[in-house]
Amino acid sequence: MKKIFVLSFISVGYFLNAQSLSNSPYATYGIGDVKYDNTIETTSMGGISTAYISDFTSSFNFANPANNTNFELTSIRLEATNENNYFKTDYNNTKSTKHSTYLSNISLAFPLSPKVKMGLSYQPYSSKSYDILNSETMADGTVVANRFRGTGTLNTAQIALSYKIADQFSVGARANYYFGNLYDTNELAYSNAELINGYETKNNIKNFNFTLGASYQKLNSRSDRKLTIGATTTFGNTSNMMTDYKNSTYYYTTGEVKAGESIIEQKSTSSKNLLPLQASLGVGYGEENKWFFSGQLDYKRGESISYFGNSLDLQDSYRISAGGWYLPNYNNFRNYFSRVVYRYGAFYEKGSLQIAGTNINKFGISGGVLLPFKTSSITRMSGLELGLEVGKRGTLKNNLINQNYINLKIGFNFADKWFRKTLYN
């Protein structure tokens, strides 16, 4: 049975690499809509993870690999996300909606020793999936059609290790490998011209970096209250993003097959700071097996990327998150909902993208539950994960796009002690 689980883990990862994800028109810039870290546990608590050490032995923290001192069981997570986006702009009073469902996370984690824990994870990191058509009639009656299209997914595979140095202090490291292709196309067509002018950008990404984490947790044994402090930093890019840019004219035959292509300009560039320095600091406080609350600040340095043959500068960005969880009474076996873990959170993100002098920011609120299986216990918390995130991105100012979204998440956490010593033959 356990071999089947491992084979399923690999095959599901192949499917995740091939899927198409929905996202915002703002994904036209940079590497698209960033999906990571999109685990249900993290998202349901507003994104807090840096100072979050689970009270339960079945939850592995990849965001800060140092926060796994309580992890003792082998855990398999499978999660899916349903995104529902609602767009509006004052330009021609346009409205639209977009929906998609995709596999958002698979992970396998297990303890190597009482002090050393290990985890493997595979997620979509970012994606492009947009098709925008803007038509305008000139004074002489000529219709100008400007079409923007984007496709592709950037995935990340990770391996994380945590080590408990002392009762109150732990460290961890995570190696991150990013891979995938992202495509952007801008086509300009005139009603009085036979040829289309197309600008194409292909980004081939194979990138490797590291995340280091540390955590400190002080537990008051008399009150069961605990204080947690955590920090992470991501650095050390070891590869480049190769960008191929082409400006050409052509026309379409039946089935939108290009014909008569004439290349005007073609070049390739390399970007070394695709995923720049990132850092996070978090502080949390709670009561053992009862409740927890944390605040977190994330920072990401801006970067320059190639976009349709030109350089696009993204700003430094930051994100403020707050959230936690509450467990009423796990020992109340007469009331199932007293044994449910309830999660809540909120965040505000000052984005790295600025258009027409306007920052594209984002904020949202979230919530979720862990519904334990019948065989679960306080030391082996397996169950069904449900999460909900409601938020807003962008603005109507300067004819920009306002994006409201509702994201639904569902997943399973199967946890057990796989490698027990046999007591009886």
Steps between C-alpha positions, in 0.01 A plus 500: 500500500780741583668427163176602328504830688858571382420414136191721517718784634724479192220465243300786650812716477520432127138609460563817701776597257262476202197685635381847399425755772278805490618841613479877480575730203778637721674167432612654170789658692791310649472128568121503532269442795699362792311207657755390760466458796145386444458212745160492668648519849700814417240675282219449752703690760569803280838366387671476841764225513834650612420476873249215470600173668210257487391352833420177318746232389359467147564846348827585319583868441681558167489882509730505805669159514622572854142478632470121512609413852164332576480305174520124568287317241521430128265743327359508146308809386293536183329836440295666225391861444194647329559863395214738417608841369272796424651785296374852437641811333357842424648476151190437285332386825636148447430206733609136482540187712746214496498167680744211526571195715845350535717278719685747720722294731636153562750426773660213686673549837647264758733506805855371454571512875355673808700812405509485119190526278473497119240603244447491122257737331376577149284804417424746222697815582348739246301492177387696195162434341342810351350619170416871476366671185478879476336649188493869410356686200717784368373831357537370141291190579796263533449235771809423705499168689758452775509146642702376799534128574699306755542133593727281710570388855807533720522210745714446807638180651645520848685299758505624860693394811457616858727446799419550865809651665349538848160478667418859404702558183492340154639572155404382154594519133306456178634454146267638231503407132282703260430385145260571218427715194300824491374652174371851423368619164386847392334525156413827331263489200344773282179452302663653190814281517548135405787426740503473879789646697589254779730533802584170667688431823595153624655458844675169562560466874725261687585664828640377831521679836495438875288593800646507851278518808528522877245487780485550875212380718468555876235289673373583849428154643276638775258686272567308173548841334773533237684777317641429153740707289603398150699639206586389147705627207511378138815565297767351274363483146721258306345517154353738244173567323554493124266735313450467125335803339370524141331781310351387169218543250276217375144396426284209610365221282223258596532384859711802596815361340765765436610561142719749317699587810767768464726564800570866579702453820611198701721478809566303818578633847584348837362609839692397812269645763175327406427413865679765707572518872198432720473515879232441761460564873217371720393501865229279649335426834257230610391225735603138447237300305251784545570813293771695320536845344787644295605810307745496211690738270633383162739696280604443138762703316401641162649368178544588132363263237479497122151572369429516124859594429521771766608505865220511760592608852296356787501673838584370844187351653379396843212309653347525848309193625318408819312184590480188709286206604268385779413150628201502743548165681647198329409272793127569458402185308128576531531806276695452177526874429683551830784296349517703177794738450372844391737735311475871420718776356543818294778666298601813309757489221674800349573358155816530292310613190429864422298606192437861396641612835251284690605214730321168443435389859307209646317415822274225625347303784498125543369215709495123509456183698675170559234231529673207677445144386333262741833327570678830577629596841667806649838342420402382148286768342397369156201644325324690227626855445265777378600860434346822368672824394316816392694800377561790265785600271554805284292816460260680264724809491660597166281247315676212677337172598340422835513130585280339766555133568369207702733201531377168635744232613458135591756239596593200711776442750569129551732449798622182662808342649631298207816350642399335827694218654313170491410389853334168408553251219 
